């Protein structure tokens, strides 16, 4: 008999319910309107004859109470399941958002690295280009200087030869002799 009087353990003892669910259950309990009290019959009036109706037995009241408790427990369990499901969905979404944020950060860092490397290569290329341009200018300047030196040497040789020719011509004039070779290809 002690077992029959022991009420079933509420689910709240097994699992702790979220605060919203506890509020919902409390609101539902508060919303239950108690049955209105029957008015007391006036003693001065004669009592009407009432047919005898079978009163519900203690067994049916217990089963109604048990089924009501069972319904409440089921509703509570379903609401806990729904809350758990929503919580797990939010966790999954948050995890996905965090993972996506990590991927975006990784992508941005890799893009930054590649862009920095590209900029470095461009700077190196530009530096080499400037150095090469300086080398070319230097070579052109040395070529120009060498050409000027060769021109001066050629002009000096030409001036020297002209002076020699003039000296020989003067000698030939003074001696009266003709030069031995005058453009041999004209003579036939």
TITOR-262187 format. One record per atom (N, C-alpha, C): residue number from 1; residue in three letters; atom name; x, y, z. Coordinates in pm, 1 decimal, always signed. Atoms other than C-alpha are relative to their C-alpha. Layout:
REM TITOR-262187
k	r	a	X	Y	Z
NUM	Ala	CA	X	Y	Z;
...
This chain:
REM TITOR-262187
k	r	a	X	Y	Z
1	Unk	N	+82.4	-119.7	+0.0;
1	Unk	CA	+0.0	+0.0	+0.0;
1	Unk	C	+85.6	+124.4	+0.0;
2	Unk	N	-90.0	-114.8	-0.7;
2	Unk	CA	+295.0	+229.9	+57.2;
2	Unk	C	+42.9	+32.3	-142.5;
3	Unk	N	-37.4	-22.5	+138.8;
3	Unk	CA	+384.7	+180.7	-308.0;
3	Unk	C	-110.8	+68.7	-76.5;
4	Unk	N	+112.6	-62.0	+69.2;
4	Unk	CA	+34.4	+278.7	-422.6;
4	Unk	C	-10.1	+146.1	+34.8;
5	Unk	N	+11.7	-139.7	-41.5;
5	Unk	CA	+43.1	+602.5	-223.1;
5	Unk	C	+117.4	+83.0	-53.8;
6	Unk	N	-115.3	-75.8	+47.9;
6	Unk	CA	+385.0	+697.5	-358.4;
6	Unk	C	-30.8	+51.5	-140.6;
7	Unk	N	+30.2	-63.2	+128.9;
7	Unk	CA	+333.8	+944.3	-643.6;
7	Unk	C	+117.2	-23.7	-94.7;
8	Unk	N	-110.1	+17.8	+95.3;
8	Unk	CA	+534.0	+900.6	-964.5;
8	Unk	C	+98.1	+118.1	+9.9;
9	Unk	N	-101.9	-104.9	-9.5;
9	Unk	CA	+860.5	+1093.2	-964.0;
9	Unk	C	-16.0	+97.6	-115.0;
10	Unk	N	+9.6	-97.2	+110.5;
10	Unk	CA	+831.9	+1418.1	-1159.5;
10	Unk	C	+128.9	-1.4	-81.8;
11	Unk	N	-113.9	-0.8	+91.9;
11	Unk	CA	+1062.3	+1455.8	-1457.2;
11	Unk	C	+100.4	+105.7	+42.9;
12	Unk	N	-87.6	-109.6	-41.1;
12	Unk	CA	+1205.3	+1776.0	-1305.5;
12	Unk	C	+109.7	-49.7	+92.2;
13	Unk	N	-103.0	+51.9	-89.3;
13	Unk	CA	+1391.2	+1567.7	-1048.6;
13	Unk	C	+110.4	-68.3	-80.7;
14	Unk	N	-97.0	+71.5	+81.0;
14	Unk	CA	+1562.4	+1371.7	-1324.5;
14	Unk	C	+82.7	+99.4	-81.1;
15	Unk	N	-68.2	-98.6	+83.8;
15	Unk	CA	+1643.9	+1660.7	-1555.7;
15	Unk	C	-44.0	+138.0	+45.8;
16	Unk	N	+34.0	-136.3	-41.1;
16	Unk	CA	+1657.5	+2026.5	-1466.3;
16	Unk	C	-56.7	+71.5	-121.8;
17	Unk	N	+66.4	-66.2	+111.6;
17	Unk	CA	+1416.6	+2221.1	-1685.3;
17	Unk	C	+52.6	+141.6	-15.8;
18	Unk	N	-40.7	-138.7	+21.5;
18	Unk	CA	+1511.9	+2551.6	-1846.9;
18	Unk	C	-99.8	+94.5	+67.4;
19	Unk	N	+87.4	-92.8	-71.8;
19	Unk	CA	+1364.8	+2858.9	-1669.3;
19	Unk	C	-127.5	+34.2	-76.4;
20	Unk	N	+121.1	-34.2	+75.1;
20	Unk	CA	+1122.4	+2935.2	-1958.8;
20	Unk	C	-107.5	-106.1	+19.0;
21	Unk	N	+96.9	+108.1	-12.5;
21	Unk	CA	+960.9	+2594.5	-1926.0;
21	Unk	C	-62.9	+0.4	+139.0;
22	Unk	N	+53.6	-6.1	-136.0;
22	Unk	CA	+923.3	+2630.3	-1550.5;
22	Unk	C	-103.5	+111.8	+6.3;
23	Unk	N	+96.5	-111.1	+1.2;
23	Unk	CA	+753.0	+2966.7	-1609.3;
23	Unk	C	-128.7	-42.2	-68.2;
24	Unk	N	+118.6	+43.7	+73.3;
24	Unk	CA	+521.0	+2809.9	-1869.5;
24	Unk	C	-87.8	-90.1	+85.3;
25	Unk	N	+76.5	+93.0	-84.6;
25	Unk	CA	+417.2	+2533.7	-1628.7;
25	Unk	C	-67.9	+77.1	+112.2;
26	Unk	N	+58.6	-78.9	-108.6;
26	Unk	CA	+362.7	+2786.0	-1349.3;
26	Unk	C	-117.5	+83.8	-52.1;
27	Unk	N	+108.3	-78.7	+58.4;
27	Unk	CA	+152.3	+3004.3	-1582.0;
27	Unk	C	-122.7	-87.3	-25.9;
28	Unk	N	+111.0	+90.5	+25.6;
28	Unk	CA	-55.3	+2702.8	-1682.9;
28	Unk	C	-73.5	-34.2	+129.8;
29	Unk	N	+63.1	+31.0	-128.1;
29	Unk	CA	-112.8	+2616.8	-1317.9;
29	Unk	C	-83.4	+118.4	+48.3;
30	Unk	N	+72.0	-119.9	-44.3;
30	Unk	CA	-216.1	+2976.3	-1246.2;
30	Unk	C	-125.1	+22.0	-84.6;
31	Unk	N	+112.2	-21.5	+88.8;
31	Unk	CA	-448.3	+2976.8	-1546.9;
31	Unk	C	-116.2	-94.0	+29.0;
32	Unk	N	+107.3	+94.7	-33.0;
32	Unk	CA	-646.3	+2679.3	-1413.1;
32	Unk	C	-94.3	+69.0	+97.9;
33	Unk	N	+100.0	-68.3	-81.9;
33	Unk	CA	-961.8	+2829.1	-1277.1;
33	Unk	C	-65.3	-102.0	+92.5;
34	Unk	N	+64.8	+95.9	-90.5;
34	Unk	CA	-1094.0	+2661.4	-964.6;
34	Unk	C	-151.5	-5.2	-27.4;
35	Unk	N	+143.7	+17.8	+22.8;
35	Unk	CA	-1447.3	+2523.2	-987.4;
35	Unk	C	-77.7	+92.2	+94.4;
36	Unk	N	+76.5	-91.3	-85.4;
36	Unk	CA	-1705.3	+2770.7	-859.2;
36	Unk	C	-70.3	-78.9	+112.5;
37	Unk	N	+65.7	+66.4	-113.4;
37	Unk	CA	-1846.2	+2687.8	-520.7;
37	Unk	C	-150.8	+0.4	-23.5;
38	Unk	N	+144.8	+7.6	+16.8;
38	Unk	CA	-2198.8	+2570.3	-527.3;
38	Unk	C	-66.9	+83.0	+108.5;
39	Unk	N	+72.6	-81.3	-97.8;
39	Unk	CA	-2444.9	+2796.8	-363.3;
39	Unk	C	-69.5	-93.6	+99.9;
40	Unk	N	+68.2	+80.9	-101.8;
40	Unk	CA	-2582.3	+2666.6	-41.4;
40	Unk	C	-150.6	+14.3	-20.2;
41	Unk	N	+145.9	-9.9	+18.6;
41	Unk	CA	-2946.0	+2579.4	-74.5;
41	Unk	C	-64.4	+74.9	+117.9;
42	Unk	N	+72.9	-75.4	-103.4;
42	Unk	CA	-3183.3	+2799.8	+111.0;
42	Unk	C	-86.0	-99.8	+78.3;
43	Unk	N	+70.8	+96.1	-83.3;
43	Unk	CA	-3328.1	+2604.9	+404.8;
43	Unk	C	-151.2	+24.4	-0.7;
44	Unk	N	+141.3	-30.2	-7.4;
44	Unk	CA	-3661.2	+2777.1	+379.7;
44	Unk	C	-77.0	-62.6	-115.1;
45	Unk	N	+69.2	+57.5	+114.9;
45	Unk	CA	-3738.7	+2629.2	+41.4;
45	Unk	C	+3.2	-151.1	+11.0;
46	Unk	N	-3.5	+144.3	-3.0;
46	Unk	CA	-3831.6	+2268.0	-0.4;
46	Unk	C	+105.8	-52.8	-97.0;
47	Unk	N	-104.2	+58.3	+82.2;
47	Unk	CA	-3562.5	+2053.0	-142.5;
47	Unk	C	-61.6	-78.3	-114.1;
48	Unk	N	+52.7	+76.5	+113.0;
48	Unk	CA	-3624.5	+1916.5	-488.7;
48	Unk	C	+51.5	-143.6	+6.8;
49	Unk	N	-37.5	+140.1	+0.3;
49	Unk	CA	-3607.9	+1550.3	-547.2;
49	Unk	C	+103.6	-18.2	-111.7;
50	Unk	N	-109.9	+19.1	+95.3;
50	Unk	CA	-3287.1	+1457.4	-716.5;
50	Unk	C	+17.2	-148.5	-20.4;
51	Unk	N	-23.8	+140.7	+27.5;
51	Unk	CA	-3226.5	+1135.9	-889.1;
51	Unk	C	+138.3	-35.9	+50.1;
52	Unk	N	-127.2	+41.8	-54.7;
52	Unk	CA	-2950.9	+942.0	-743.0;
52	Unk	C	+94.2	-35.4	-115.7;
53	Unk	N	-101.2	+20.8	+104.8;
53	Unk	CA	-2644.9	+955.6	-965.2;
53	Unk	C	+116.6	-71.0	+66.9;
54	Unk	N	-113.1	+71.9	-56.5;
54	Unk	CA	-2362.2	+723.7	-915.3;
54	Unk	C	+118.5	+93.0	+12.1;
55	Unk	N	-118.7	-82.1	-20.3;
55	Unk	CA	-2069.8	+901.7	-767.1;
55	Unk	C	+118.4	-77.2	-56.6;
56	Unk	N	-116.0	+69.5	+56.1;
56	Unk	CA	-1743.7	+828.1	-936.1;
56	Unk	C	+76.4	-68.7	+111.2;
57	Unk	N	-70.6	+78.0	-101.5;
57	Unk	CA	-1547.0	+572.0	-755.5;
57	Unk	C	+140.0	+57.7	+20.0;
58	Unk	N	-134.0	-47.1	-32.2;
58	Unk	CA	-1212.2	+637.6	-598.2;
58	Unk	C	+98.6	-48.5	-106.7;
59	Unk	N	-87.8	+53.7	+102.6;
59	Unk	CA	-1056.5	+421.1	-867.6;
59	Unk	C	+0.8	+90.4	-122.7;
60	Unk	N	+6.7	-84.8	+119.3;
60	Unk	CA	-1179.6	+643.1	-1156.0;
60	Unk	C	+65.6	+134.7	+27.6;
61	Unk	N	-66.1	-127.1	-34.0;
61	Unk	CA	-1064.8	+957.7	-972.0;
61	Unk	C	+151.0	-18.2	-4.3;
62	Unk	N	-144.5	+25.2	-1.2;
62	Unk	CA	-720.4	+803.0	-927.0;
62	Unk	C	+52.1	-12.5	-142.7;
63	Unk	N	-45.9	+14.0	+137.9;
63	Unk	CA	-701.0	+706.9	-1294.3;
63	Unk	C	-5.1	+134.3	-71.2;
64	Unk	N	+5.7	-134.0	+59.6;
64	Unk	CA	-812.4	+1056.9	-1398.2;
64	Unk	C	+119.9	+81.8	+45.2;
65	Unk	N	-112.6	-73.1	-55.6;
65	Unk	CA	-549.6	+1201.6	-1170.7;
65	Unk	C	+129.9	-52.4	-61.9;
66	Unk	N	-120.0	+58.9	+59.3;
66	Unk	CA	-288.7	+956.9	-1301.5;
66	Unk	C	+13.7	+39.9	-146.7;
67	Unk	N	-7.8	-36.8	+142.1;
67	Unk	CA	-377.9	+1029.5	-1663.3;
67	Unk	C	+34.3	+148.3	-14.7;
68	Unk	N	-32.5	-142.9	+4.4;
68	Unk	CA	-365.3	+1404.3	-1594.0;
68	Unk	C	+148.3	+19.4	+30.7;
69	Unk	N	-142.1	-10.0	-33.3;
69	Unk	CA	-25.6	+1364.9	-1427.9;
69	Unk	C	+85.2	-54.4	-114.8;
70	Unk	N	-71.3	+58.6	+112.7;
70	Unk	CA	+84.4	+1146.0	-1715.8;
70	Unk	C	+5.5	+99.3	-116.7;
71	Unk	N	+5.9	-100.5	+106.3;
71	Unk	CA	-31.2	+1413.0	-1966.4;
71	Unk	C	+96.3	+115.6	+28.2;
72	Unk	N	-88.1	-110.7	-38.5;
72	Unk	CA	+153.8	+1685.3	-1774.8;
72	Unk	C	+145.7	-42.1	-16.0;
73	Unk	N	-137.4	+49.6	+12.1;
73	Unk	CA	+467.7	+1471.4	-1758.1;
73	Unk	C	+39.6	-11.7	-147.0;
74	Unk	N	-27.6	+13.2	+143.0;
74	Unk	CA	+441.8	+1396.3	-2131.3;
74	Unk	C	+21.4	+137.0	-63.0;
75	Unk	N	-14.8	-135.2	+54.1;
75	Unk	CA	+390.0	+1763.8	-2215.4;
75	Unk	C	+132.0	+61.6	+44.5;
76	Unk	N	-125.0	-54.0	-53.2;
76	Unk	CA	+679.8	+1856.6	-1991.6;
76	Unk	C	+118.8	-62.6	-72.9;
77	Unk	N	-107.7	+69.6	+70.5;
77	Unk	CA	+901.4	+1592.9	-2154.4;
77	Unk	C	+10.8	+51.4	-143.8;
78	Unk	N	-1.8	-49.6	+138.0;
78	Unk	CA	+799.8	+1710.1	-2503.6;
78	Unk	C	+54.8	+142.1	-7.8;
79	Unk	N	-51.6	-137.2	+0.7;
79	Unk	CA	+869.1	+2072.9	-2414.5;
79	Unk	C	+150.2	+0.9	+27.8;
80	Unk	N	-144.1	+11.5	-23.7;
80	Unk	CA	+1209.4	+1970.3	-2276.2;
80	Unk	C	+72.6	-46.1	-125.4;
81	Unk	N	-59.0	+49.1	+125.0;
81	Unk	CA	+1281.8	+1780.5	-2597.8;
81	Unk	C	+7.2	+113.0	-101.7;
82	Unk	N	+3.3	-111.5	+94.5;
82	Unk	CA	+1176.9	+2082.0	-2803.6;
82	Unk	C	+106.9	+103.8	+37.1;
83	Unk	N	-101.0	-96.0	-44.8;
83	Unk	CA	+1396.9	+2312.8	-2592.6;
83	Unk	C	+140.2	-53.3	-30.6;
84	Unk	N	-129.9	+60.0	+29.7;
84	Unk	CA	+1688.5	+2069.0	-2627.4;
84	Unk	C	+29.9	+9.2	-149.8;
85	Unk	N	-17.3	-4.3	+145.6;
85	Unk	CA	+1633.7	+2050.3	-3004.8;
85	Unk	C	+38.7	+140.5	-46.0;
86	Unk	N	-30.4	-139.0	+36.9;
86	Unk	CA	+1630.5	+2430.2	-3038.8;
86	Unk	C	+139.7	+38.1	+46.5;
87	Unk	N	-133.1	-28.8	-53.8;
87	Unk	CA	+1939.6	+2454.2	-2817.7;
87	Unk	C	+108.0	-62.3	-87.2;
88	Unk	N	-99.1	+68.8	+83.9;
88	Unk	CA	+2126.5	+2198.1	-3029.0;
88	Unk	C	+9.8	+65.6	-137.9;
89	Unk	N	-1.4	-69.7	+129.3;
89	Unk	CA	+2022.7	+2375.9	-3350.3;
89	Unk	C	+79.8	+130.1	+10.4;
90	Unk	N	-72.6	-126.1	-20.4;
90	Unk	CA	+2152.1	+2707.5	-3211.8;
90	Unk	C	+149.3	-28.0	+15.6;
91	Unk	N	-141.5	+36.8	-15.8;
91	Unk	CA	+2476.5	+2536.3	-3105.4;
91	Unk	C	+62.2	-30.2	-135.8;
92	Unk	N	-51.3	+37.6	+132.2;
92	Unk	CA	+2518.3	+2389.1	-3455.2;
92	Unk	C	+17.7	+123.9	-87.8;
93	Unk	N	-9.0	-122.4	+79.5;
93	Unk	CA	+2446.0	+2725.6	-3618.8;
93	Unk	C	+116.3	+85.9	+47.2;
94	Unk	N	-111.3	-79.1	-54.4;
94	Unk	CA	+2689.9	+2904.1	-3385.5;
94	Unk	C	+133.9	-61.3	-39.1;
95	Unk	N	-123.1	+69.0	+37.0;
95	Unk	CA	+2953.5	+2640.5	-3457.1;
95	Unk	C	+31.1	+25.0	-147.4;
96	Unk	N	-19.3	-23.9	+143.3;
96	Unk	CA	+2900.9	+2683.5	-3831.4;
96	Unk	C	+43.4	+144.1	-24.7;
97	Unk	N	-36.9	-141.0	+15.7;
97	Unk	CA	+2918.9	+3063.0	-3802.4;
97	Unk	C	+144.7	+21.2	+42.4;
98	Unk	N	-137.8	-12.3	-49.0;
98	Unk	CA	+3240.3	+3034.3	-3600.9;
98	Unk	C	+97.3	-59.6	-101.5;
99	Unk	N	-86.1	+66.2	+98.1;
99	Unk	CA	+3389.7	+2790.4	-3854.6;
99	Unk	C	+12.1	+85.4	-125.6;
100	Unk	N	-1.4	-85.8	+118.8;
100	Unk	CA	+3291.8	+3018.3	-4143.6;
100	Unk	C	+86.1	+123.4	+26.0;
101	Unk	N	-81.7	-116.6	-35.0;
101	Unk	CA	+3448.0	+3315.1	-3962.9;
101	Unk	C	+148.4	-36.1	-2.1;
102	Unk	N	-139.6	+45.9	+2.6;
102	Unk	CA	+3770.3	+3114.3	-3916.9;
102	Unk	C	+48.0	-16.7	-143.9;
103	Unk	N	-36.4	+20.8	+140.7;
103	Unk	CA	+3768.7	+3021.1	-4286.5;
103	Unk	C	+20.9	+133.9	-69.1;
104	Unk	N	-13.0	-133.1	+60.1;
104	Unk	CA	+3713.8	+3383.7	-4389.8;
104	Unk	C	+128.6	+66.7	+47.3;
105	Unk	N	-124.5	-57.4	-53.5;
105	Unk	CA	+3997.8	+3494.5	-4159.8;
105	Unk	C	+121.3	-66.0	-65.4;
106	Unk	N	-108.6	+71.9	+65.5;
106	Unk	CA	+4224.5	+3223.6	-4305.8;
106	Unk	C	+14.7	+47.0	-144.4;
107	Unk	N	-1.3	-43.9	+139.6;
107	Unk	CA	+4126.4	+3326.2	-4659.7;
107	Unk	C	+61.5	+139.5	-11.4;
108	Unk	N	-51.7	-136.1	+3.4;
108	Unk	CA	+4196.8	+3692.8	-4586.3;
108	Unk	C	+149.5	+3.9	+28.2;
109	Unk	N	-143.6	+1.0	-30.7;
109	Unk	CA	+4535.6	+3614.3	-4430.5;
109	Unk	C	+80.0	-55.3	-118.0;
110	Unk	N	-69.4	+57.0	+115.5;
110	Unk	CA	+4634.9	+3395.3	-4727.5;
110	Unk	C	+1.7	+99.0	-116.0;
111	Unk	N	+3.7	-100.9	+105.2;
111	Unk	CA	+4520.7	+3662.8	-4972.5;
111	Unk	C	+100.2	+111.0	+30.2;
112	Unk	N	-94.9	-103.9	-40.8;
112	Unk	CA	+4721.9	+3918.5	-4775.8;
112	Unk	C	+143.2	-44.1	-23.9;
113	Unk	N	-134.7	+52.8	+22.3;
113	Unk	CA	+5029.3	+3695.3	-4788.1;
113	Unk	C	+34.8	+1.5	-148.4;
114	Unk	N	-24.7	+6.1	+144.3;
114	Unk	CA	+4995.6	+3644.3	-5163.6;
114	Unk	C	+17.0	+141.3	-56.8;
115	Unk	N	-10.4	-137.7	+48.4;
115	Unk	CA	+4937.0	+4015.3	-5225.3;
115	Unk	C	+131.0	+63.5	+45.1;
116	Unk	N	-127.6	-52.8	-49.5;
116	Unk	CA	+5237.2	+4104.1	-5007.2;
116	Unk	C	+116.0	-57.7	-80.7;
117	Unk	N	-104.1	+63.3	+80.0;
117	Unk	CA	+5450.3	+3852.8	-5196.7;
117	Unk	C	+3.5	+59.4	-140.5;
118	Unk	N	+7.6	-59.5	+132.6;
118	Unk	CA	+5328.3	+3993.4	-5527.6;
118	Unk	C	+59.1	+141.0	+1.1;
119	Unk	N	-51.7	-136.5	-11.3;
119	Unk	CA	+5405.8	+4347.1	-5414.1;
119	Unk	C	+151.6	-2.3	+15.0;
120	Unk	N	-144.4	+14.4	-19.3;
120	Unk	CA	+5752.3	+4236.5	-5299.3;
120	Unk	C	+66.9	-32.9	-133.3;
121	Unk	N	-55.4	+37.3	+130.3;
121	Unk	CA	+5816.6	+4070.6	-5637.6;
121	Unk	C	-2.2	+119.4	-95.4;
122	Unk	N	+9.7	-117.8	+85.9;
122	Unk	CA	+5694.9	+4382.6	-5817.5;
122	Unk	C	+106.4	+103.0	+37.3;
123	Unk	N	-102.9	-93.7	-45.2;
123	Unk	CA	+5925.2	+4597.8	-5603.9;
123	Unk	C	+138.2	-47.8	-42.9;
124	Unk	N	-126.9	+55.4	+44.4;
124	Unk	CA	+6215.8	+4363.1	-5674.8;
124	Unk	C	+17.1	+17.7	-149.8;
125	Unk	N	-2.8	-15.6	+145.2;
125	Unk	CA	+6128.3	+4369.4	-6045.5;
125	Unk	C	+28.3	+145.9	-36.1;
126	Unk	N	-19.8	-143.0	+24.9;
126	Unk	CA	+6107.8	+4748.5	-6037.1;
126	Unk	C	+143.5	+40.6	+33.6;
127	Unk	N	-138.3	-29.8	-40.3;
127	Unk	CA	+6442.2	+4767.1	-5853.0;
127	Unk	C	+96.9	-51.6	-105.7;
128	Unk	N	-85.6	+56.5	+104.2;
128	Unk	CA	+6603.1	+4534.0	-6109.1;
128	Unk	C	-11.7	+81.6	-129.1;
129	Unk	N	+23.0	-80.3	+120.4;
129	Unk	CA	+6448.2	+4738.4	-6388.2;
129	Unk	C	+79.0	+130.6	+8.3;
130	Unk	N	-73.9	-124.7	-20.6;
130	Unk	CA	+6596.4	+5059.2	-6241.9;
130	Unk	C	+150.2	-26.0	-9.2;
131	Unk	N	-142.2	+34.3	+6.2;
131	Unk	CA	+6934.6	+4890.3	-6191.5;
131	Unk	C	+42.5	-28.0	-143.4;
132	Unk	N	-32.5	+30.7	+139.0;
132	Unk	CA	+6926.2	+4758.7	-6548.3;
132	Unk	C	+2.9	+127.9	-83.3;
133	Unk	N	+2.4	-127.2	+72.5;
133	Unk	CA	+6830.4	+5101.6	-6678.6;
133	Unk	C	+127.2	+79.8	+29.7;
134	Unk	N	-124.4	-68.9	-35.7;
134	Unk	CA	+7127.3	+5248.4	-6487.5;
134	Unk	C	+119.0	-64.5	-70.1;
135	Unk	N	-107.3	+69.3	+70.6;
135	Unk	CA	+7356.3	+4979.6	-6633.7;
135	Unk	C	+0.6	+38.7	-147.5;
136	Unk	N	+11.4	-35.3	+141.6;
136	Unk	CA	+7226.1	+5055.0	-6982.7;
136	Unk	C	+50.1	+142.4	-21.7;
137	Unk	N	-46.3	-138.6	+12.5;
137	Unk	CA	+7280.0	+5427.6	-6929.2;
137	Unk	C	+151.5	+6.3	+12.1;
138	Unk	N	-144.1	+3.2	-21.1;
138	Unk	CA	+7628.6	+5355.6	-6798.5;
138	Unk	C	+71.6	-54.2	-124.3;
139	Unk	N	-59.4	+58.5	+120.3;
139	Unk	CA	+7706.3	+5131.7	-7097.7;
139	Unk	C	-7.4	+97.3	-116.1;
140	Unk	N	+15.7	-96.5	+109.0;
140	Unk	CA	+7566.9	+5389.3	-7339.2;
140	Unk	C	+99.2	+115.0	+16.6;
141	Unk	N	-94.4	-109.8	-24.8;
141	Unk	CA	+7776.3	+5660.2	-7173.9;
141	Unk	C	+142.6	-44.9	-30.7;
142	Unk	N	-136.3	+48.4	+27.7;
142	Unk	CA	+8091.1	+5443.3	-7188.8;
142	Unk	C	+20.6	-21.1	-149.3;
143	Unk	N	-8.8	+19.1	+145.5;
143	Unk	CA	+8017.7	+5353.3	-7553.5;
143	Unk	C	+18.9	+135.9	-67.8;
144	Unk	N	-10.0	-133.0	+59.1;
144	Unk	CA	+7967.3	+5718.7	-7635.4;
144	Unk	C	+140.3	+59.0	+24.2;
145	Unk	N	-133.3	-50.8	-33.2;
145	Unk	CA	+8291.4	+5813.7	-7455.1;
145	Unk	C	+106.1	-70.3	-84.4;
146	Unk	N	-95.2	+77.1	+79.3;
146	Unk	CA	+8479.7	+5531.2	-7630.2;
146	Unk	C	-5.7	+41.8	-146.6;
147	Unk	N	+16.9	-44.0	+138.5;
147	Unk	CA	+8335.4	+5639.2	-7964.8;
147	Unk	C	+65.9	+136.9	-20.0;
148	Unk	N	-61.9	-132.1	+9.5;
148	Unk	CA	+8443.1	+5997.7	-7899.6;
148	Unk	C	+152.6	-13.0	+1.9;
149	Unk	N	-145.1	+21.9	-5.6;
149	Unk	CA	+8791.5	+5875.8	-7803.6;
149	Unk	C	+50.7	-55.7	-133.6;
150	Unk	N	-40.6	+58.4	+128.4;
150	Unk	CA	+8812.1	+5662.7	-8120.7;
150	Unk	C	-7.2	+103.9	-111.3;
151	Unk	N	+11.2	-106.0	+100.6;
151	Unk	CA	+8688.2	+5958.3	-8326.9;
151	Unk	C	+120.3	+93.4	+9.7;
152	Unk	N	-114.3	-89.8	-19.9;
152	Unk	CA	+8957.9	+6177.4	-8173.0;
152	Unk	C	+128.2	-66.0	-50.8;
153	Unk	N	-118.8	+73.4	+45.8;
153	Unk	CA	+9220.7	+5907.8	-8240.1;
153	Unk	C	+1.9	-3.1	-152.4;
154	Unk	N	+9.3	+5.8	+146.4;
154	Unk	CA	+9095.4	+5868.5	-8597.8;
154	Unk	C	+29.7	+138.0	-59.9;
155	Unk	N	-25.5	-136.2	+49.2;
155	Unk	CA	+9094.9	+6244.5	-8648.2;
155	Unk	C	+148.2	+34.9	+14.6;
156	Unk	N	-142.9	-26.5	-21.3;
156	Unk	CA	+9444.9	+6265.3	-8498.6;
156	Unk	C	+83.3	-73.1	-103.9;
157	Unk	N	-72.6	+77.0	+101.8;
157	Unk	CA	+9566.2	+5986.1	-8731.2;
157	Unk	C	-16.1	+65.3	-136.2;
158	Unk	N	+27.7	-63.9	+127.8;
158	Unk	CA	+9400.1	+6158.3	-9023.3;
158	Unk	C	+82.8	+128.4	-11.7;
159	Unk	N	-77.7	-124.6	-0.5;
159	Unk	CA	+9561.8	+6489.3	-8928.5;
159	Unk	C	+148.2	-31.9	-17.9;
160	Unk	N	-139.7	+42.1	+8.4;
160	Unk	CA	+9896.0	+6311.8	-8890.9;
160	Unk	C	+34.6	-42.0	-141.6;
161	Unk	N	-22.9	+45.8	+136.6;
161	Unk	CA	+9862.3	+6142.8	-9231.0;
161	Unk	C	-1.0	+118.2	-96.5;
162	Unk	N	+6.8	-118.6	+85.2;
162	Unk	CA	+9760.1	+6472.4	-9388.9;
162	Unk	C	+132.4	+77.6	+11.0;
163	Unk	N	-126.7	-70.7	-20.5;
163	Unk	CA	+10068.9	+6631.4	-9235.2;
163	Unk	C	+114.3	-74.2	-71.3;
164	Unk	N	-103.3	+78.6	+68.1;
164	Unk	CA	+10287.4	+6343.7	-9367.6;
164	Unk	C	-8.8	+21.2	-150.9;
165	Unk	N	+20.4	-17.0	+143.8;
165	Unk	CA	+10130.8	+6375.2	-9714.1;
165	Unk	C	+47.1	+139.0	-41.3;
166	Unk	N	-41.1	-137.4	+30.9;
166	Unk	CA	+10183.7	+6750.6	-9707.2;
166	Unk	C	+154.4	+11.2	+2.2;
167	Unk	N	-145.7	-3.8	-10.9;
167	Unk	CA	+10546.3	+6697.6	-9597.7;
167	Unk	C	+64.5	-67.7	-122.9;
168	Unk	N	-51.7	+71.8	+115.7;
168	Unk	CA	+10605.9	+6442.0	-9879.4;
168	Unk	C	-20.6	+83.8	-126.7;
169	Unk	N	+29.9	-82.1	+117.2;
169	Unk	CA	+10436.9	+6669.9	-10132.3;
169	Unk	C	+98.3	+117.2	-6.8;
170	Unk	N	-95.9	-110.6	-7.2;
170	Unk	CA	+10663.1	+6952.1	-10020.3;
170	Unk	C	+136.5	-51.3	-45.3;
171	Unk	N	-128.1	+59.7	+36.5;
171	Unk	CA	+10966.5	+6722.5	-10059.1;
171	Unk	C	+5.5	-26.5	-150.4;
172	Unk	N	+5.8	+28.2	+143.1;
172	Unk	CA	+10855.5	+6611.5	-10405.3;
172	Unk	C	+8.4	+131.4	-78.3;
173	Unk	N	-2.9	-127.4	+67.6;
173	Unk	CA	+10802.8	+6972.4	-10504.4;
173	Unk	C	+142.6	+56.5	+2.2;
174	Unk	N	-134.5	-58.2	-11.1;
174	Unk	CA	+11141.1	+7075.0	-10377.4;
174	Unk	C	+102.0	-81.2	-82.8;
175	Unk	N	-93.6	+83.3	+74.3;
175	Unk	CA	+11325.2	+6781.2	-10545.0;
175	Unk	C	-40.4	-10.8	-145.5;
176	Unk	N	+49.7	+8.8	+135.3;
176	Unk	CA	+11110.9	+6782.1	-10856.4;
176	Unk	C	-29.9	-142.3	-42.2;
177	Unk	N	+31.5	+139.0	+32.5;
177	Unk	CA	+11058.6	+6406.5	-10846.4;
177	Unk	C	-149.9	-25.3	+20.5;
178	Unk	N	+141.0	+37.0	-12.7;
178	Unk	CA	+10717.2	+6248.8	-10889.1;
178	Unk	C	-11.6	-120.1	+93.1;
179	Unk	N	+19.1	+115.5	-87.2;
179	Unk	CA	+10575.4	+6001.1	-10646.5;
179	Unk	C	-1.1	-127.2	-83.1;
180	Unk	N	-13.1	+124.7	+74.1;
180	Unk	CA	+10633.2	+5638.5	-10748.8;
180	Unk	C	-135.8	-65.7	-25.2;
181	Unk	N	+129.6	+67.8	+18.7;
181	Unk	CA	+10281.8	+5505.0	-10698.3;
181	Unk	C	-109.7	+105.7	+10.1;
182	Unk	N	+119.5	-83.2	-6.0;
182	Unk	CA	+9975.4	+5707.2	-10786.9;
182	Unk	C	-113.9	-89.8	-38.9;
183	Unk	N	+120.5	+83.7	+16.5;
183	Unk	CA	+9665.2	+5512.7	-10769.8;
183	Unk	C	+16.5	-98.2	-113.2;
184	Unk	N	-37.0	+99.8	+100.2;
184	Unk	CA	+9777.5	+5212.7	-10956.0;
184	Unk	C	-119.9	-58.4	-70.2;
185	Unk	N	+117.2	+60.0	+65.7;
185	Unk	CA	+9427.3	+5096.8	-11034.6;
185	Unk	C	-48.9	+86.2	-114.4;
186	Unk	N	+38.5	-82.5	+113.2;
186	Unk	CA	+9385.1	+5397.6	-11269.8;
186	Unk	C	+91.8	-23.0	-121.4;
187	Unk	N	-94.0	+19.8	+110.1;
187	Unk	CA	+9686.1	+5305.1	-11473.2;
187	Unk	C	-23.5	-137.5	-60.1;
188	Unk	N	+35.2	+124.8	+54.1;
188	Unk	CA	+9647.6	+5034.9	-11708.5;
188	Unk	C	+99.8	-70.5	-69.2;
